[in-house]
Amino acid sequence: AKENVLPAGLQEKLQASAKRIESGEQGLESALEDVLQGLSAPSPAELAVSTLGNICLAGQAVPAFRTQLEPFSAALAAALRRHLRPLDWRLCGRAAGAICNAVRLGAGLAEALEEQCLEALVVALREGRAAGQGVVEAMGRLLGALANLVTVRSGAGQRAQELGALDLAVPLITANAAKDSEEALRACQLVSRIVGARPSALPAALEADLLRRLQCILESKHGLNSASDSAKEAQPLEAVDLSVRLVTLILTQTPGALDRFIEAGPAEDASASFRRMASTLTRLVQAVRPTAYLGPDEEGGPLSRLRGNLALLFASICDLQVTESAQPALRELNLQPLVEVFLDCLRKERGKAQHNIGVCVTRMAHSPRYKERVRELNGIQTLHQVQLPKVEVQKAEAMRQHRLRTLKGLD
């Protein structure tokens, strides 16, 4: 209804201003200021959607709230869908923000939101890009809502991709993601989650564009420098972490992606882009080298995730270097300076990141090019002390799960 969409009392204020202008009691500039103040006040609909989003956020940790909300899932999803219109700049962003919070309130509500809102979010994103500057704030929230839906609902990533979400999000990834652009950072998150679920489905043309954009983030002043100043600049570090994760996913899990990237440079030097990316990632590994042993509170933080993803990428490169089909640019890449850095990370890291780094050091220990350097730095002893117990625990757990499945007749 009009009275819910417009700010409270706006019509009365406009009529009063018009009467004062007619009577000469108020000038045009003063009347215009009154109109702008009236328009800036939130409407009942805006307040309702914002309140709903806040309630959903607070209710995520309350099982009773989630249970009571379940019967209203379809109605709630339909209500939020009606406000996903980018040109309705007062409500679109708030509705997307409410979806971000509501999608984690149980499988029933998440399913209803995917069914009713996923396509509307993609359409709003497409129309918002065409509209330009007027919907910048709403764009970040639309991207965030899509990213949360793709994370919670396993099939949402494929559907979002079929609707063209990747084609819309990739062009929004710019070097500003490592500076102050929420829109670019949310685009990184969305692309990371879609590609993470189905890395082989990334079209080759989009793959090349995405790698170029990620390289710009990693090479930017705010990108590489954030690794050594993480406590002060959280957003740049998150952007770098997402960029490294995407590069790792594409180059290690997309068939033929590494070969295509190596050959993607200019005709006079086809491997230039690959060498530049390798140089940037090498400097990044050195920049995130820990200065002290990590405590329990630091486990799984942004820097740890970054080290773990870098380790997985270089472990894959180390393996590929010794294959017969390895391209010259890949074989010529010298990872020897990273042996000491990764060994230091292995000794000081914790949790999953430490395991990933252990995988990388193990691959280097088996490589004819790097095994002597690993031995010189007492890396074999470190692997036996740190990595071997982790591997044995994993094997024991895998055997236990296999026995349980056998007893239940699942295997």
C-alpha positions in Angstrom: 0.0 0.0 0.0 1.1 3.6 -0.7 1.0 4.5 3.0 3.5 1.7 3.8 5.9 2.4 0.9 6.2 6.1 1.5 7.9 7.5 4.6 5.4 8.1 7.4 3.6 11.5 7.2 5.4 12.4 3.9 2.2 13.4 2.0 1.0 15.6 4.8 4.4 17.3 4.9 4.3 17.9 1.2 0.9 19.4 1.3 1.9 21.7 4.2 5.0 22.9 2.3 2.9 23.6 -0.8 0.5 25.8 1.3 3.4 27.7 2.9 4.9 28.4 -0.6 1.5 29.6 -1.9 1.1 31.9 1.1 4.7 33.2 0.8 5.7 31.9 4.2 8.4 29.6 2.8 10.8 29.8 -0.1 11.5 27.1 -2.7 14.9 26.1 -1.3 13.5 25.6 2.2 10.6 23.6 0.8 13.0 21.4 -1.2 15.0 20.7 1.9 11.8 19.6 3.7 11.0 17.3 0.8 14.4 15.7 0.9 14.3 15.2 4.7 10.9 13.6 4.3 12.1 11.2 1.6 15.2 10.2 3.6 13.1 8.9 6.5 12.4 5.1 6.4 8.9 3.9 5.4 6.9 1.3 7.4 7.8 -1.3 4.7 11.5 -0.5 5.0 11.4 -0.7 8.8 9.5 -4.0 8.6 12.0 -5.6 6.2 15.0 -4.4 8.2 13.4 -5.6 11.5 12.7 -9.0 9.9 16.3 -9.3 8.8 17.5 -8.4 12.3 15.2 -10.9 13.9 16.4 -13.7 11.5 20.0 -12.9 12.4 19.3 -13.1 16.2 17.2 -16.2 15.8 19.8 -18.3 14.1 21.1 -19.5 17.4 17.6 -20.2 18.9 16.2 -23.6 17.9 12.7 -22.8 19.1 12.5 -19.8 16.8 13.6 -21.8 13.8 10.9 -24.4 14.6 8.2 -21.8 15.0 9.2 -20.1 11.7 9.1 -23.2 9.6 5.4 -23.2 8.7 5.7 -19.7 7.4 8.6 -20.4 5.1 6.8 -20.1 1.8 4.9 -16.9 2.8 8.1 -15.3 4.1 10.0 -16.1 0.9 7.2 -14.8 -1.3 7.0 -11.5 0.7 10.7 -10.9 0.3 10.7 -11.8 -3.4 8.2 -9.0 -4.0 10.8 -6.4 -2.9 13.7 -7.7 -5.0 13.4 -4.9 -7.6 16.7 -3.0 -8.1 15.0 0.2 -9.2 13.1 0.2 -5.9 16.3 1.3 -4.2 14.7 1.8 -0.8 13.7 -1.8 -0.4 15.8 -4.0 -2.7 18.9 -4.0 -0.6 17.1 -4.5 2.6 15.2 -7.5 1.2 18.4 -9.0 0.0 20.0 -8.4 3.4 17.0 -10.2 5.1 17.5 -13.2 2.8 21.2 -13.3 3.8 20.1 -13.8 7.4 17.0 -15.9 6.8 18.6 -18.6 4.6 20.4 -20.1 7.6 17.2 -20.6 9.6 16.7 -24.2 8.6 16.3 -26.4 5.5 12.7 -25.6 4.9 13.1 -21.8 4.7 16.3 -22.2 2.7 14.5 -24.4 0.2 11.7 -21.9 -0.1 14.1 -19.0 -0.6 16.0 -20.8 -3.3 12.8 -21.8 -5.1 11.2 -18.3 -4.9 14.1 -15.8 -4.7 17.1 -17.2 -6.5 16.0 -16.2 -10.0 14.6 -12.9 -8.7 18.0 -12.2 -7.1 19.8 -12.9 -10.4 17.3 -10.8 -12.4 17.7 -7.9 -9.9 21.4 -8.1 -10.2 21.2 -8.0 -14.0 18.9 -5.0 -13.9 20.9 -3.3 -11.2 24.1 -3.5 -13.4 22.2 -1.9 -16.3 20.8 0.8 -14.0 24.3 2.0 -12.9 25.1 4.2 -9.9 21.7 4.4 -8.3 21.8 0.9 -6.8 25.4 0.4 -5.8 24.5 -0.4 -2.1 21.8 -2.8 -3.1 24.2 -4.6 -5.5 26.5 -5.7 -2.7 23.6 -7.1 -0.7 22.2 -8.9 -3.8 25.6 -10.6 -4.3 25.8 -11.5 -0.6 22.3 -13.1 -0.6 23.2 -15.1 -3.7 26.5 -16.2 -2.1 24.7 -17.4 1.1 22.1 -19.3 -0.9 24.7 -21.1 -3.0 26.6 -22.0 0.3 23.6 -23.4 2.1 21.8 -25.1 -0.8 24.0 -27.5 -2.7 22.0 -27.3 -5.9 21.7 -23.5 -6.0 25.2 -23.0 -7.5 24.4 -24.9 -10.7 21.0 -23.1 -11.0 22.6 -19.7 -10.4 25.2 -20.5 -13.1 22.5 -21.5 -15.5 20.7 -18.2 -14.9 23.9 -16.3 -15.7 25.2 -15.4 -12.3 28.8 -15.9 -13.2 28.5 -13.7 -16.3 27.1 -11.0 -14.1 29.5 -11.4 -11.2 32.9 -11.8 -12.8 32.9 -8.3 -14.5 32.3 -6.8 -11.0 35.6 -8.3 -9.7 38.1 -5.4 -9.8 41.3 -4.5 -8.0 39.0 -2.4 -5.7 38.0 -5.6 -4.0 41.3 -5.3 -2.1 40.6 -1.7 -1.2 37.1 -0.5 -0.3 34.6 -1.9 -2.7 32.0 -4.1 -1.0 30.5 -4.9 -4.4 33.7 -6.3 -5.8 34.4 -8.3 -2.6 30.9 -9.9 -2.6 31.3 -10.7 -6.3 34.5 -12.6 -5.4 32.7 -14.5 -2.7 29.8 -15.5 -5.0 32.2 -16.6 -7.8 34.3 -18.5 -5.3 31.3 -20.5 -4.1 29.9 -21.3 -7.5 33.3 -22.3 -8.9 34.2 -24.2 -5.8 31.1 -26.4 -6.2 31.7 -27.0 -10.0 35.1 -25.8 -11.1 35.0 -27.8 -14.4 31.8 -26.0 -15.5 33.6 -22.6 -15.9 33.5 -21.5 -19.5 37.0 -21.1 -21.1 36.4 -17.4 -22.1 35.2 -16.5 -18.6 38.0 -18.5 -17.0 40.6 -16.3 -18.8 38.9 -13.1 -17.8 38.5 -14.2 -14.2 42.2 -15.2 -13.9 43.2 -11.8 -15.3 41.0 -10.0 -12.8 42.3 -12.1 -9.9 45.9 -11.3 -11.0 45.1 -7.6 -10.8 43.8 -8.0 -7.2 46.9 -9.9 -6.2 49.3 -7.4 -7.8 47.5 -4.3 -6.5 49.1 -2.2 -3.8 46.3 -3.0 -1.4 46.4 -6.7 -2.3 50.0 -7.8 -1.7 50.6 -5.4 1.1 47.6 -6.6 3.1 49.4 -9.8 3.9 51.9 -8.0 6.1 49.4 -5.7 7.7 46.4 -8.0 8.2 45.4 -6.7 11.7 44.6 -3.2 10.3 43.2 -4.1 6.9 40.7 -7.0 7.1 39.0 -6.5 3.7 42.1 -6.5 1.6 43.3 -9.7 3.2 39.9 -11.3 2.6 40.0 -10.3 -1.0 43.5 -11.8 -1.4 42.4 -15.0 0.4 39.4 -15.4 -2.0 41.6 -14.6 -5.0 44.2 -17.2 -4.1 41.4 -19.8 -3.4 39.9 -19.1 -6.8 43.2 -19.3 -8.6 43.9 -22.6 -6.8 40.5 -24.0 -7.7 40.8 -23.0 -11.4 44.4 -24.1 -12.0 44.3 -27.3 -10.1 40.7 -28.6 -10.6 39.6 -27.3 -14.0 40.8 -29.6 -16.7 43.4 -28.0 -19.0 43.2 -24.6 -17.2 46.9 -24.5 -16.3 48.0 -25.2 -19.8 45.5 -22.6 -21.2 46.8 -20.0 -18.8 50.5 -20.7 -19.6 49.6 -20.3 -23.3 47.5 -17.2 -22.8 50.2 -14.5 -23.0 51.1 -12.4 -26.1 52.4 -14.1 -29.2 56.0 -13.0 -28.6 56.0 -14.4 -25.1 53.1 -16.8 -24.5 54.1 -17.7 -20.9 54.5 -14.1 -19.7 51.2 -14.1 -17.7 52.0 -17.4 -16.0 55.5 -16.2 -15.0 54.0 -13.0 -13.6 51.4 -14.9 -11.6 54.0 -17.3 -10.3 56.2 -14.4 -9.2 53.3 -12.7 -7.4 52.3 -15.9 -5.6 55.9 -16.6 -4.6 56.1 -13.1 -3.1 52.8 -13.7 -1.3 54.1 -16.9 0.2 57.1 -15.1 1.6 54.9 -12.2 2.8 52.6 -14.5 4.9 55.4 -16.4 6.5 54.5 -16.5 10.3 56.8 -14.8 12.7 55.7 -16.8 15.7 54.0 -20.1 16.5 50.2 -19.8 16.2 48.0 -20.1 19.2 44.6 -21.9 19.4 42.7 -18.7 18.8 44.5 -18.0 15.5 43.8 -21.4 14.0 41.7 -21.2 10.8 42.0 -17.4 10.5 42.4 -15.5 7.1 46.2 -15.8 7.1 46.0 -19.5 7.9 43.5 -20.1 5.1 45.7 -18.1 2.7 48.8 -20.2 3.6 46.8 -23.4 3.2 45.5 -22.5 -0.2 48.9 -21.3 -1.4 50.4 -24.6 -0.2 47.8 -26.6 -2.2 48.5 -24.7 -5.4 52.3 -25.1 -5.1 51.9 -28.8 -4.2 50.1 -29.3 -7.5 52.7 -27.3 -9.4 55.4 -29.3 -7.9 53.8 -32.6 -9.0 53.1 -31.3 -12.5 56.7 -30.1 -13.0 58.0 -33.7 -13.3 55.4 -35.0 -15.7 56.4 -35.6 -19.4 53.6 -33.3 -20.6 54.8 -30.3 -18.5 55.3 -27.2 -20.6 58.7 -25.5 -20.5 57.5 -22.5 -18.5 56.2 -24.9 -15.8 59.4 -26.9 -15.7 61.6 -23.9 -15.5 59.8 -22.5 -12.5 62.1 -22.8 -9.5 60.3 -23.5 -6.2 63.5 -24.0 -4.2 63.3 -20.6 -2.4 59.9 -21.7 -1.1 61.1 -24.9 0.6 62.4 -23.1 3.7 59.3 -20.8 3.9 56.9 -23.7 3.7 58.9 -25.7 6.3 58.7 -22.7 8.7 55.0 -22.5 8.1 54.6 -26.2 8.7 56.3 -25.9 12.1 54.3 -22.9 13.2 50.9 -23.4 11.8 47.9 -25.4 13.2 44.9 -27.4 12.0 43.9 -27.8 8.3 46.3 -25.2 7.1 49.2 -27.1 8.7 47.9 -30.3 7.0 47.8 -28.6 3.5 51.3 -27.2 4.1 52.5 -30.7 5.1 51.1 -32.0 1.8 53.1 -29.4 -0.1 56.3 -30.2 1.8 55.8 -33.9 1.3 55.5 -33.4 -2.5 58.7 -31.3 -2.4 60.4 -34.1 -0.5 59.5 -36.5 -3.2 60.6 -34.2 -6.1 64.1 -34.8 -7.5 64.6 -31.1 -7.7 63.8 -30.2 -4.1 64.4 -33.3 -1.9 68.0 -32.4 -1.1 67.0 -28.9 0.0 64.2 -30.5 2.2 66.8 -32.7 3.8 69.3 -29.9 4.4 66.6 -28.0 6.3 65.7 -31.1 8.5 62.4 -31.3 6.6 62.2 -35.1 6.8 62.3 -35.0 10.6 59.7 -32.2 10.7 57.4 -34.3 8.4 57.7 -37.3 10.7 57.0 -35.1 13.8 54.1 -33.1 12.4 52.6 -34.6 9.3 52.9 -38.3 9.8 50.8 -38.4 13.0 48.1 -36.4 11.2 48.0 -38.8 8.3 47.9 -41.8 10.7 44.9 -40.3 12.5 43.1 -39.7 9.2 43.8 -43.3 8.1 42.5 -44.7 11.4 39.3 -42.6 11.2 38.8 -43.7 7.6 39.1 -47.4 8.6 36.7 -46.8 11.5 34.1 -45.2 9.2 34.6 -48.1 6.7 33.9 -50.7 9.5 30.8 -48.8 10.6 29.5 -48.7 7.0 30.3 -52.4 6.5 28.4 -53.3 9.7 25.4 -51.2 8.5 25.5 -52.8 5.0 26.3 -49.5 3.3 29.5 -50.7 1.6 
